[in-house]
């Protein structure tokens, strides 16, 4: 699904803003439902949704959950920055799972 860098399109500010909002917890679901037809926005919103779900699941684990949530927060931040820059970026491990989500 990622576009090779040679063929990468320049996305509008609106598209990049929606893609960045895809990494904000809870809002990612709204973005995914509203913009499910746009490949760039959908790519980032699916990853944001998985990060959000994992974050809430890990919240209830003792100390290991807190450590994992630090990584997820970093992934959220990097994904948000990459989406705002108009780039595709696959989150380690979760990126492959996000591609399998069909909406």
Backbone bond lengths (Angstrom), bond angles and torsions (degrees), N, CA, C in turn:
res aa  C-N    CA-C-N  psi(-1)  N-CA   C-N-CA  omega(-1)  CA-C   N-CA-C  phi
1 X - - - 1.439 - - 1.529 112.46 -
2 X 1.330 120.67 -34.81 1.466 118.65 178.91 1.524 111.47 -61.86
3 X 1.310 114.60 142.78 1.454 121.33 179.30 1.525 108.16 -84.56
4 X 1.331 118.36 129.90 1.461 119.51 176.53 1.523 111.19 -57.36
5 X 1.314 116.59 148.00 1.459 120.90 -173.95 1.523 112.67 -59.78
6 X 1.337 118.73 -29.88 1.460 120.85 179.66 1.525 111.36 -69.00
7 X 1.325 116.66 -29.87 1.460 121.43 -177.01 1.524 112.24 -105.90
8 X 1.314 117.22 11.23 1.455 120.88 -175.73 1.525 110.65 -64.13
9 X 1.321 115.35 133.58 1.453 121.12 178.80 1.517 109.19 -85.39
10 X 1.303 114.90 155.68 1.452 120.26 171.61 1.525 107.14 -91.82
11 X 1.305 116.52 113.47 1.454 121.48 -177.04 1.520 109.81 -85.01
12 X 1.319 116.41 149.84 1.465 121.29 178.23 1.530 109.67 -70.45
13 X 1.307 115.87 165.49 1.468 120.92 178.64 1.525 111.15 -61.06
14 X 1.323 116.45 -39.38 1.459 120.33 -179.72 1.532 110.99 -61.92
15 X 1.316 116.38 -44.94 1.467 120.97 -179.88 1.527 110.04 -64.16
16 X 1.325 116.82 -44.33 1.472 119.86 -179.96 1.528 111.58 -65.57
17 X 1.333 117.36 -36.23 1.468 120.09 177.88 1.528 111.45 -66.61
18 X 1.333 116.91 -42.46 1.466 119.91 177.40 1.527 110.65 -63.79
19 X 1.323 117.05 -40.75 1.466 120.51 178.85 1.524 110.58 -63.67
20 X 1.329 117.45 -39.70 1.468 121.00 178.30 1.528 110.94 -66.64
21 X 1.326 117.00 -38.01 1.465 120.42 177.09 1.529 111.72 -65.00
22 X 1.307 116.81 -18.41 1.456 121.10 177.61 1.516 113.26 -64.99
23 X 1.317 118.29 -14.20 1.461 121.76 178.54 1.531 113.24 -98.75
24 X 1.321 117.14 -1.28 1.462 120.80 178.73 1.527 107.91 -86.13
25 X 1.346 117.14 126.00 1.471 119.16 -178.30 1.528 112.42 -53.01
26 X 1.281 116.40 142.25 1.465 128.22 -180.00 1.539 111.35 71.31
27 X 1.303 118.38 -44.09 1.465 120.89 178.79 1.524 110.30 -65.78
28 X 1.339 116.45 -26.76 1.467 120.26 -179.67 1.530 111.13 -58.92
29 X 1.312 117.59 -35.58 1.463 121.05 178.96 1.526 111.14 -67.64
30 X 1.309 116.39 -40.66 1.466 121.05 178.59 1.527 110.41 -64.72
31 X 1.332 115.99 -45.33 1.464 120.91 179.16 1.527 109.73 -61.44
32 X 1.312 116.50 -42.89 1.458 120.85 -178.80 1.528 111.47 -62.58
33 X 1.307 117.01 -40.33 1.465 120.39 179.91 1.529 112.75 -73.52
34 X 1.342 116.86 -34.93 1.463 119.90 -178.42 1.528 113.25 -78.02
35 X 1.325 116.56 -36.15 1.466 121.12 -173.26 1.520 112.64 -118.61
36 X 1.323 117.96 37.78 1.463 121.11 -175.52 1.524 113.62 -68.58
37 X 1.323 118.15 -13.97 1.458 121.14 -179.14 1.530 113.16 -88.46
38 X 1.311 117.90 -13.32 1.465 120.69 -178.83 1.534 109.17 -93.05
39 X 1.329 118.58 119.63 1.470 120.57 -173.60 1.524 114.59 -62.76
40 X 1.327 118.23 -38.47 1.464 121.23 -178.12 1.523 111.44 -69.08
41 X 1.315 115.96 -46.90 1.465 120.87 179.78 1.523 110.24 -65.79
42 X 1.304 116.94 -43.86 1.462 121.94 -179.20 1.532 111.04 -62.52
43 X 1.329 117.14 -40.74 1.458 121.94 178.62 1.528 111.02 -56.87
44 X 1.333 116.63 -48.81 1.462 120.71 -177.89 1.535 112.07 -74.42
45 X 1.326 118.00 -35.98 1.464 120.86 -179.35 1.534 111.25 -67.25
46 X 1.335 117.33 -36.80 1.471 120.03 177.33 1.521 110.94 -64.23
47 X 1.314 116.45 -43.19 1.462 119.57 178.08 1.525 110.40 -64.80
48 X 1.326 116.64 -41.99 1.463 120.47 178.26 1.518 112.03 -62.10
49 X 1.323 117.02 -38.12 1.456 121.43 178.20 1.525 111.02 -63.87
50 X 1.317 117.30 -45.14 1.471 120.28 178.31 1.526 112.14 -64.93
51 X 1.316 116.89 -40.09 1.471 119.88 177.57 1.529 109.55 -62.12
52 X 1.322 116.39 -43.46 1.470 121.25 -179.98 1.530 111.00 -62.32
53 X 1.321 117.50 -45.18 1.464 121.09 179.70 1.537 110.96 -62.99
54 X 1.316 116.52 -44.71 1.468 120.17 178.39 1.521 111.25 -63.70
55 X 1.328 116.05 -38.86 1.466 120.25 179.26 1.524 110.63 -58.92
56 X 1.346 116.46 -46.03 1.464 119.64 -179.86 1.529 112.17 -69.57
57 X 1.318 117.67 -33.91 1.465 120.34 176.94 1.532 111.87 -67.94
58 X 1.318 116.57 -42.13 1.465 120.56 -178.70 1.523 112.61 -73.13
59 X 1.320 116.36 -17.84 1.464 120.85 -177.76 1.537 111.58 -57.29
60 X 1.319 116.95 -32.38 1.456 121.07 -174.67 1.529 113.55 -89.67
61 X 1.314 118.16 -4.27 1.465 120.36 175.77 1.525 108.56 -83.21
62 X 1.321 117.23 146.49 1.467 118.89 -176.94 1.535 113.13 -58.28
63 X 1.268 119.89 -115.61 1.463 122.12 -173.60 1.524 112.95 -78.06
64 X 1.330 118.78 -32.78 1.468 120.59 -179.45 1.527 110.95 -66.99
65 X 1.314 116.58 -33.78 1.461 120.52 177.38 1.512 112.37 -64.41
66 X 1.320 115.75 -37.94 1.470 119.79 178.82 1.523 110.60 -66.78
67 X 1.318 116.84 -37.82 1.468 121.22 178.20 1.538 110.11 -66.54
68 X 1.318 116.26 -44.50 1.462 119.96 179.58 1.528 111.36 -64.43
69 X 1.327 116.64 -35.69 1.458 119.90 178.93 1.528 112.01 -67.16
70 X 1.320 117.02 -28.41 1.466 119.21 174.88 1.525 110.42 -64.11
71 X 1.334 116.14 -41.88 1.462 120.08 176.90 1.528 110.67 -64.55
72 X 1.321 116.15 -42.07 1.467 119.65 179.78 1.526 111.75 -63.86
73 X 1.325 116.51 -38.22 1.467 120.22 177.31 1.528 110.23 -64.39
74 X 1.329 116.79 -39.10 1.464 120.12 177.04 1.524 110.57 -65.68
75 X 1.335 117.34 -41.07 1.460 120.99 177.66 1.526 110.68 -62.84
76 X 1.335 116.52 -39.76 1.457 121.12 178.06 1.524 110.68 -60.27
77 X 1.322 114.97 -45.71 1.461 119.98 -178.38 1.533 111.52 -65.29
78 X 1.328 117.01 -46.96 1.464 120.73 179.99 1.527 110.21 -63.51
79 X 1.321 117.36 -42.81 1.459 120.63 178.31 1.514 112.22 -61.59
80 X 1.326 116.74 -41.33 1.455 121.29 178.24 1.526 110.66 -62.33
81 X 1.315 116.84 -44.48 1.468 120.83 179.73 1.529 111.02 -65.39
82 X 1.329 116.97 -43.54 1.466 120.92 179.72 1.526 111.07 -64.90
83 X 1.331 117.35 -40.47 1.464 120.71 178.30 1.522 110.41 -64.82
84 X 1.311 117.06 -41.90 1.467 121.24 178.87 1.523 111.26 -64.54
85 X 1.349 116.50 -30.08 1.465 120.85 177.91 1.530 111.91 -81.13
86 X 1.324 117.38 -7.79 1.461 121.26 179.13 1.512 113.46 84.00
87 X 1.326 117.26 23.66 1.462 121.82 -177.53 1.524 111.08 -110.00
88 X 1.328 114.61 148.60 1.462 120.28 169.93 1.525 106.90 -82.62
89 X 1.339 117.06 136.68 1.455 121.57 175.73 1.520 107.60 -146.12
90 X 1.306 115.64 121.92 1.458 120.18 -178.12 1.529 109.41 -91.78
91 X 1.326 116.14 123.00 1.463 122.42 177.91 1.533 108.22 -66.33
92 X 1.337 117.17 133.39 1.471 118.33 178.12 1.531 111.28 -55.68
93 X 1.286 116.84 137.17 1.463 127.74 179.67 1.533 112.04 67.39
94 X 1.307 118.14 -55.17 1.461 121.03 -176.39 1.522 113.06 -72.90
95 X 1.309 117.27 -24.82 1.473 120.37 -179.39 1.514 112.51 -61.64
96 X 1.322 116.97 -39.69 1.467 120.62 178.69 1.528 110.97 -67.86
97 X 1.319 116.66 -37.28 1.471 120.33 177.11 1.516 111.37 -67.94
98 X 1.313 116.50 -37.55 1.479 121.12 -178.37 1.523 110.59 -64.65
99 X 1.322 117.19 -34.38 1.458 119.54 179.46 1.525 112.59 -65.57
100 X 1.315 117.42 -23.87 1.458 122.09 -178.17 1.527 113.00 -83.07
101 X 1.323 117.66 -11.75 1.466 121.44 179.87 1.518 108.81 -72.61
102 X 1.314 116.46 127.72 1.462 122.72 178.84 1.527 109.13 -112.37
103 X 1.311 116.24 128.72 1.463 120.29 179.66 1.510 109.75 -125.14
